[in-house]
Amino acid sequence: MRTKIKIVGCGLSGITAANILKNKGYDVKIYDTRSHIGGNCYDGYLCGTLTHQYGPHIFHTNDENVFSFLSEFTDWFPFEYKPKGKTKLGLISLPYSKKTIKEIGKELSLDEIKEIIFKDYSEKQWGIAFEKLPKSICNRIPDTSELDDPTWYKNEKYQCMPKYGYTKMFEEMLRGINIELACDKYEWKKDKADLTIYTGSIDSYFNYCYGFLPYRSLEFEHKVTNKKMNYVVENQNTKDVAYTRKYDHSFFNFKHNQNTTVITKEFPLEYDTNNIPYYPKCFGKNKDLYLKYRKLANQENNVLFLGRLANYKYLDMWCAIKLILNKLK
Ligand SMILES: Cc1cc2nc3c(=O)[nH]c(=O)nc-3n(C[C@H](O)[C@H](O)[C@H](O)COP(=O)(O)OP(=O)(O)OC[C@H]3O[C@@H](n4cnc5c(N)ncnc54)[C@H](O)[C@@H]3O)c2cc1C
């Protein structure tokens, strides 16, 4: 009998694990509570426009292994993430650079950069006063002032999008793998397996025995329109507008040649266990709570806790893949 492995979660982490393990000859089955594959990287067509349903995903990495692993399943098109920001000083180019300085007509001090570009945006994003945010978030001011017109991921060799979308790439990775979608969140427990790879929330795995881990959630307002934007993303860097950013999906499509596009506005809100947990608030006492769950996880036999939810950690896509490659390849 072949070794049986069940994988909880059909997001990027679960799919990467499934692909590697299937190619090693294991009998793999994946479970997901959602009705589609891809987790938060899922993209689907809305009136002909490929739309990132859970927020814009720009692939970026310097890691050759991660890039060549994914390149087996997709071609790419180059993508430069250069948002605009609506600020007290008007519409400016981000990240802050020589181009921004020209637009404003003067250089900003570090305190002004924090105040004008980061403060209100971060407070909306996290629902916490800027001064109370951990230094790892509020001091993350990129050092780009000497550059002419940098991209957001200026130091990364690969900045691109899968040519026909993430979901299409995932379909290739999942060829020949048994998947159960739209299942109950404890459905996976019913099947027997030699190993479980768990990419769901760590607190849910332990039935929230120590309480819920806090997250920030998001609401997406997708609108089909024939009024395209002139640039890909507009951040709202002041508090008088509730959403943090809006973006035009025609830019995320390789060769978008139709009259309408999809423009999405992103509204942050608290996670209440009924909406989706997006950004782990892994600081202060929340981190201690996570470590208590982690202790329990370390005592489980034949279960690997992988992915962003099981590790209660924001992971860029390349990091999520790297973790799986390191563990399983
Ligand atoms: C708004 C936003 C924008 C982002 N943009 C970028 C970007 O531009 N570039 C980048 O590199 N990264 C980006 N990321 C990060 C990227 O989304 C993650 O790297 C990726 O989603 C990690 O995949 P995952 O499989 O670990 O988690 P997820 O995508 O969350 O997948 C987990 C899956 O597990 C399922 N699940 C959970 N519990 C259970 C259960 N009990 N039973 C069955 N199924 C379950 C969920 O339904 C979900 O499908 C962004 C993240 C967010 C929130």
The ligand as an ORCA input file, in Angstrom:
! r2SCAN-3c Opt
* xyz 0 1
  C      -4.217     41.135      0.539
  C      -3.003     40.296      0.333
  C      -2.150     40.581     -0.716
  C      -1.004     39.812     -0.910
  N      -0.179     40.156     -1.937
  C       0.952     39.460     -2.125
  C       1.849     39.833     -3.173
  O       1.626     40.803     -3.900
  N       2.978     39.089     -3.333
  C       3.277     38.025     -2.524
  O       4.331     37.397     -2.720
  N       2.436     37.631     -1.542
  C       1.275     38.324     -1.327
  N       0.410     37.935     -0.323
  C       0.712     36.705      0.468
  C       0.062     35.434     -0.144
  O      -1.334     35.593     -0.150
  C       0.487     34.210      0.683
  O       1.870     33.996      0.508
  C      -0.228     32.909      0.287
  O      -1.615     33.068      0.276
  C       0.153     31.800      1.282
  O      -0.540     30.615      0.943
  P      -1.066     29.602      2.046
  O      -1.449     28.388      1.323
  O      -0.060     29.482      3.145
  O      -2.339     30.316      2.711
  P      -3.791     30.581      2.103
  O      -3.707     31.188      0.754
  O      -4.521     31.337      3.151
  O      -4.426     29.125      1.957
  C      -4.896     28.383      3.057
  C      -6.071     27.549      2.586
  O      -6.458     26.645      3.636
  C      -7.862     26.555      3.668
  N      -8.253     26.086      4.998
  C      -8.030     26.691      6.181
  N      -8.507     25.939      7.193
  C      -9.033     24.813      6.636
  C      -9.675     23.652      7.157
  N      -9.858     23.460      8.478
  N     -10.094     22.689      6.301
  C      -9.910     22.858      4.960
  N      -9.315     23.941      4.418
  C      -8.877     24.906      5.239
  C      -8.316     27.965      3.331
  O      -9.652     27.970      2.852
  C      -7.305     28.366      2.252
  O      -7.769     28.043      0.964
  C      -0.717     38.719     -0.058
  C      -1.583     38.435      1.006
  C      -2.691     39.227      1.217
  C      -3.584     38.930      2.394
*
